[in-house]
Amino acid sequence: MADKLVATPSQTVGPFFHIGLDRPGWADLTTGNPQGERIVVAGRVTDGDGAPVPDACLEFWQANAAGRYAHPDDTRTDKPLDPNFRGFGRVSTTADGNFQVNTIRPGPVSGRGNALQAPHIAVALFARGLLKQLYTRIYFAGDPLNETDPALLAIADPARRQTLIAHRLDGPEPATWRLDIVMQGENETVFFDI
Amino acid sequence: MTDAIQAFARCRPGGQPPYLHPDYGSTVKRAPKREPIRLEHTLTEVTGPVFAGGWAGADAADLTQGRDGPPLGERIIVTGRVLDEDGRPVPGTLVELWQCNAAGRYRHPVDQHDAPLDPNFDGVGQVVTDEHGEYRFVTIKPGAYPWRNSYNSWRPAHIHFGIFGPAFATRLITQMYFPGDPLLAFDAIYLGTADPAARERLIADYDPNLSEAEWALGYRFDIVLRGREATPMENA
């Protein structure tokens, strides 16, 4: 332990990150024609005054429709990889604080021990005023696995779990799932220390 | 079949900035009021995007090229290694960079600082680290610029760096500063990290061996990401 190097601290992305982080096409986690149900995930980011946050950047990471991550450390070869699903996306909020990404509904993923995690999307939120990213997750309303998901159950107050549950909007396919992110205050989103 | 999940180490006290840091005014309305809930790492946290195959775009390591002429300012080389806390190189990871020009102005519509844009400088680059975890950029030294954090506050010259590392848990966006910059002693963002040894990690070293005669000054900036916890946990 004594020989460990000191880790580099995080610093804010500041207000001008768009020149470095905005990437055409990265608001789509898919490439070509992926397996699974195509969905749109949309929402709005607000601050402690309830004001929209127009200078946030969100990154998304999720498993494919079979529940497998496109990463060498996910060695569960019983679940197929999908060459048309990268699992990673990034988008900046608009002037109204809104974001929207295109993806597929992920499958369930193994948890620790014998646990099974409900389908979810991991989110990292960067912004001016954040010296380091906030991590949260997006789950899908009505999924029976939500009842036993270890991360949701780690949230002591059941009411606060709801801040991570996206709801399907009425409308045509592909389904749009909406989840707002409240950085501070009443109905503050649950953030995770990972 | 048993899969071992090897979690990433937690940060040492003071080694990372807090969310609420009132000296940096923008944190006051954007820091969560409640403590983030500790999550033991699962496959979700120990995996992350892989940059093989070039889908993230071609390397763009020379920010002084590609326009009609050279940008104004002091040409510099910025190079280093991406490592983990155990000193192991992190190969094949995407390093993204953005910065203002030599006059302290970003090519961004929100930046209204009364300083000139440089038609020959965009201030954006990216590279994927090589098998030794090394990267190298050629750019110009960015200028200092004022910001409205408090009256007459100025950001020290800095270059924004984004690095992924092997997992979603290792994602890091940071800033590189220059040695000897007098503005560091007054900068609320730099000073937001309590541990001075961690802060020093943000300051590049001037290295005469990296400078190229009659051409450019050389700086070394190694980036250290979270390492793994010592003991893998069984994930039956």
Interface residues (C-beta under 8 A of the other chain):
Chain A: M1 D3 K4 L5 V6 A7 T8 P9 S10 Q11 T12 V13 G14 P15 F16 F17 H18 I19 G20 L21 R23 T31 D47 G48 D49 A51 V53 D55 E59 W61 A63 Y69 A70 H71 P72 D73 D74 T75 R76 R86 G87 F88 V109 S110 G111 R112 G113 N114 Q117 H120 A122 A124 F126 A127 R128 G129 L130 L131 K132 Q133 L134 Y135 R137 P150 A151 A154 I155 M183 Q184 G185 E188 T189 V190 F191 F192 D193 I194
Chain B: D3 I5 C11 R12 G15 Q16 P17 P18 Y19 H21 Y24 S26 T27 V28 K29 R30 A31 P32 K33 R34 E35 P36 I37 R38 L39 E40 H41 T42 L43 T44 E45 V46 T47 G48 P49 V50 W55 A56 G57 L83 D84 E85 D86 G87 E96 L97 W98 C100 Y106 R107 H108 V110 D111 D122 G123 V124 H158 H160 G162 P166 A167 F168 A169 R171 L172 I173 T174 Q175 I189 Y190 G192 T193 D195 A197 A198 R199 E200 R201 L202 I223 V224 L225 R226 G227 A230 M233 E234 N235 A236
